[in-house]
Amino acid sequence: MSSLLTLIQQRRSCRSFLPQPVPDDMVQMILKAALWSPTSKNNRPWEFVVVQEKETLQKLSACKPHGASFLSGAPLSIVVLGNPQKSDVWVEDCSIATILMQMTAEDLGLGSTWIQVHKRMHNDQVSSSDYIKDIIKAPEHMDVAAILAIGFKEKERKPYSEKDLLWERVHKETYDR
Ligand SMILES: Cc1cc2nc3c(=O)[nH]c(=O)nc-3n(C[C@H](O)[C@H](O)[C@H](O)COP(=O)(O)O)c2cc1C
């Protein structure tokens, strides 16, 4: 099997991390994956904010009521922002950058989890994106797509197996076959 496919099979979301920081050279490699990622019309409508300060991670972990609390225990996060004025498909571009960062983190022996921000709410009035932008001092015209939580894994999770492959979702020539 190709080494990339093996990596794809092994990658599982990691939500509990060892306290040790992620070395700077690893952070750089993860960011290279984002900055080399393909974008529609090569618009590159994204920006990335690397957050390692405990207090900020704690605040970001409250960006939505569910599914982000574990961020307070991560040594590193990367906030992925898109500029809707630069591209109408900024969500796709940000998503590609995010998954490529996850795969690079996995390849470096790190764990990660994607925290969904786009279309999520902090509370009844405030979107998760606006809540985060206030904390990281991002400009009004940007939107937060996701936050990636990254760190050394506290424990390994079972990789995917052949049994997990939903081959029935793959159709040949037409949808009914
Ligand atoms: C677009 C997207 C948004 C996600 N948002 C969250 C999230 O907000 N919080 C979370 O804990 N996990 C989130 N995840 C992780 C998924 O829950 C996880 O990928 C899925 O359950 C499959 O598990 P695996 O990553 O171990 O293969 C997200 C994943 C994707 C692709």
The ligand as a Tripos MOL2 file, in Angstrom:
@<TRIPOS>MOLECULE
LIG
   31    33     1     0     0
SMALL
NO_CHARGES

@<TRIPOS>ATOM
      1 C1        -15.4680   19.2260    8.9820 C.3       1 LIG1
      2 C2        -15.1700   18.5760   10.3020 C.ar      1 LIG1
      3 C3        -15.5690   19.1760   11.4690 C.ar      1 LIG1
      4 C4        -15.2900   18.5820   12.7130 C.ar      1 LIG1
      5 N1        -15.6100   19.2480   13.8620 N.ar      1 LIG1
      6 C5        -15.2930   18.7080   15.0550 C.ar      1 LIG1
      7 C6        -15.5300   19.4220   16.2550 C.ar      1 LIG1
      8 O1        -16.0280   20.5470   16.2530 O.2       1 LIG1
      9 N2        -15.1720   18.8340   17.4220 N.ar      1 LIG1
     10 C7        -14.6050   17.5870   17.4720 C.ar      1 LIG1
     11 O2        -14.3060   17.1120   18.5790 O.2       1 LIG1
     12 N3        -14.3470   16.8840   16.3340 N.ar      1 LIG1
     13 C8        -14.6660   17.4160   15.1380 C.ar      1 LIG1
     14 N4        -14.3540   16.7510   13.9850 N.ar      1 LIG1
     15 C9        -13.7460   15.4210   14.0550 C.3       1 LIG1
     16 C10       -14.7780   14.3450   13.6940 C.3       1 LIG1
     17 O3        -15.6650   14.1520   14.7660 O.3       1 LIG1
     18 C11       -14.0360   13.0460   13.3300 C.3       1 LIG1
     19 O4        -13.1870   13.2880   12.2300 O.3       1 LIG1
     20 C12       -14.9860   11.9100   13.0030 C.3       1 LIG1
     21 O5        -15.7330   11.5310   14.1270 O.3       1 LIG1
     22 C13       -14.2400   10.6890   12.4760 C.3       1 LIG1
     23 O6        -13.2740   10.2620   13.4130 O.3       1 LIG1
     24 P1        -11.7200   10.2190   13.0480 P.3       1 LIG1
     25 O7        -11.2530   11.6360   12.7960 O.co2     1 LIG1
     26 O8        -11.0520    9.5920   14.2180 O.co2     1 LIG1
     27 O9        -11.5760    9.4360   11.7790 O.co2     1 LIG1
     28 C14       -14.6180   17.3390   12.7450 C.ar      1 LIG1
     29 C15       -14.2120   16.7430   11.5580 C.ar      1 LIG1
     30 C16       -14.4560   17.3500   10.3590 C.ar      1 LIG1
     31 C17       -13.9480   16.7020    9.0930 C.3       1 LIG1
@<TRIPOS>BOND
     1     1     2 1
     2     2     3 ar
     3     2    30 ar
     4     3     4 ar
     5     4     5 ar
     6     4    28 ar
     7     5     6 ar
     8     6     7 ar
     9     6    13 1
    10     7     8 2
    11     7     9 ar
    12     9    10 ar
    13    10    11 2
    14    10    12 ar
    15    12    13 ar
    16    13    14 ar
    17    14    15 1
    18    14    28 ar
    19    15    16 1
    20    16    17 1
    21    16    18 1
    22    18    19 1
    23    18    20 1
    24    20    21 1
    25    20    22 1
    26    22    23 1
    27    23    24 1
    28    24    25 2
    29    24    26 1
    30    24    27 1
    31    28    29 ar
    32    29    30 ar
    33    30    31 1
@<TRIPOS>SUBSTRUCTURE
     1 LIG1         1 GROUP 0 **** ****
